[in-house]
Amino acid sequence: MKINGLAIENTFAEAFNMKASRIIVTADNIKWAKNAATSFTGFATSVIACGIEAGIERQLKAKETPDGRPGFAVLLFSMSRSQLEKQLETRAGQCILTCPTTALFSGLDGEDMIPLGKNLKYFGDGYQISKRIDKKRFWRIPVMDGEFMCEETTARVPAIGGGNFILLSKNRASCLSACEIAVNVMSEIGNIITPFPGGVVRSGSKVGSKYKALIASTNDAFCPSLSGITGSKLHKSVNCVMEIVINGLTKEDIDKGIRESLIAISKSKYKKDIVSVSAGNYGGKLGPHHFHLRKILK
Amino acid sequence: MKPLVFKCKIKDKQRLDMSWLSKIKTSSLSKIKNLRVNYGTKGYKLSTLFDVSGNNFKDIIISNSNKHLDNIGNNLEDKKITIFGNVGFGLAKGMCSGEIILNGNAGKNACSGMKGGSVHILGNADDGFCSLPTSMNEGLVDGFIYVQKNVGDNSIVRMRRGNIIIGGNLGSGSCLELISGSVVVLGKIGNNFCHNARRGTIFTRDKSICREYIRANQTDLTFFNFYKIKINKILNKSIINSSKPVRYFGTKSGKELMELFVI
């Protein structure tokens, strides 16, 4: 199958059930809101070692935020509730409470609530002030630049993590440029994030390793430098492979992300260097969600 | 579905306890019409006191209301009541959730012991508004209340939390023993305001009450803008306009952590 000349392999991405939450970080200006949001989402690329996967979903205009200041919507994904709670509180306490002029709000409504500022309030040492408005509780914690305001809880919702596609390219420059186009397109789509640095992964992994201590190791079948000596899945013309991992609140959101980004790549000048588009899976036995590339693009 | 409409037919000056309104659980209009209600010294069918129509039992309209109808919205849960005309005492007393919109004036002790929900009084509220019910330690436990015009004396006693927005003046002896919560008063405030108050936030334009409070450093507070946006959005009009309020925090006479914004 080809889309505007871009070859799409007959394969699928395999994704997993996760728990997600959304927070809204605001500040006096976009610079400080970004400082807080990027700090919060730092070291949050994979649940394998970071606890959560997090990323900036989109920038918010002043009129879209609860306190009328510019900000960012951030999505967090985790495999378990306890890990999500722990990481959310730790990161909020160290990265947002500490950042000048910021405030923190919930970005989701739901039945299943997890603490946001519920325990951070104790930083106020008794001078914290509670305000309950519109069935929601907020905390005002006195700090040196005035006060840190945060919502008491945020909602936790079911989500999907690990949607992906893999670009097989003739050269690294084109591969990276095509990935950048895809990440830019997805940054405009709500409810999804690409948690890896710049949204792109170059170290795709397979399950297991020859070393017993490791649960994952390099995906040798997609390493161009190993073609010829391993069971390589790469054509001889492929010299660079990069993967984009997508986490989203629903399957439809991830579908949309994959579809629109692949269409954007197919319309770009870099498509001539893209040999084909593939996807990462484990044979379909591990993850309940399958994203068949050709079905999505039909 | 059409709202359940009660058109009041009463012309006598006897009072009618409307507590039954919050307890309506039946799904049949004829059963509602046949409800027995005490009025004066006798019991009457509801249909003799009201013209009843409609089929949405969660959305109730009282038309032609007057100041003899007491306890409307008493312990209300998950219903919307819209009233056209004045009401007697005890409006929204002990209300837990739902919404009441009153297009008229409220009698004494409105919103007393309210625990949740929202009340919009598009007129005046008489004395004892948000007062302490006999069986409770707190006057307003939670909820959102908007009074478009003036509020009488001895109002808002031992308020625990919630939000009260008063478009007009507030009578004397109000906000007694305030525990917490937020009160916005756009008009004048009477004597003896916030006596024995412990915490809570007041937004006012009446500078005369500020002399008892300690003027705080004028730091930028996220809360003020946030609250302004929230309140203006809930009421869909500009209630708080100020962008640089003067903040007072704590009283000169004691250790109370009262907060006051002059807007």
Boltz contact constraints between the chains, C-beta under 6 A:
constraints:
  - contact:
      token1: [A, 67]
      token2: [B, 222]
      max_distance: 6.0
  - contact:
      token1: [A, 67]
      token2: [B, 225]
      max_distance: 6.0
  - contact:
      token1: [A, 67]
      token2: [B, 226]
      max_distance: 6.0
  - contact:
      token1: [A, 68]
      token2: [B, 225]
      max_distance: 6.0
  - contact:
      token1: [A, 68]
      token2: [B, 229]
      max_distance: 6.0
  - contact:
      token1: [A, 103]
      token2: [B, 222]
      max_distance: 6.0
  - contact:
      token1: [A, 132]
      token2: [B, 161]
      max_distance: 6.0
  - contact:
      token1: [A, 133]
      token2: [B, 230]
      max_distance: 6.0
  - contact:
      token1: [A, 140]
      token2: [B, 223]
      max_distance: 6.0
  - contact:
      token1: [A, 146]
      token2: [B, 219]
      max_distance: 6.0
  - contact:
      token1: [A, 146]
      token2: [B, 220]
      max_distance: 6.0
  - contact:
      token1: [A, 146]
      token2: [B, 221]
      max_distance: 6.0
  - contact:
      token1: [A, 147]
      token2: [B, 221]
      max_distance: 6.0
  - contact:
      token1: [A, 149]
      token2: [B, 222]
      max_distance: 6.0
  - contact:
      token1: [A, 149]
      token2: [B, 223]
      max_distance: 6.0
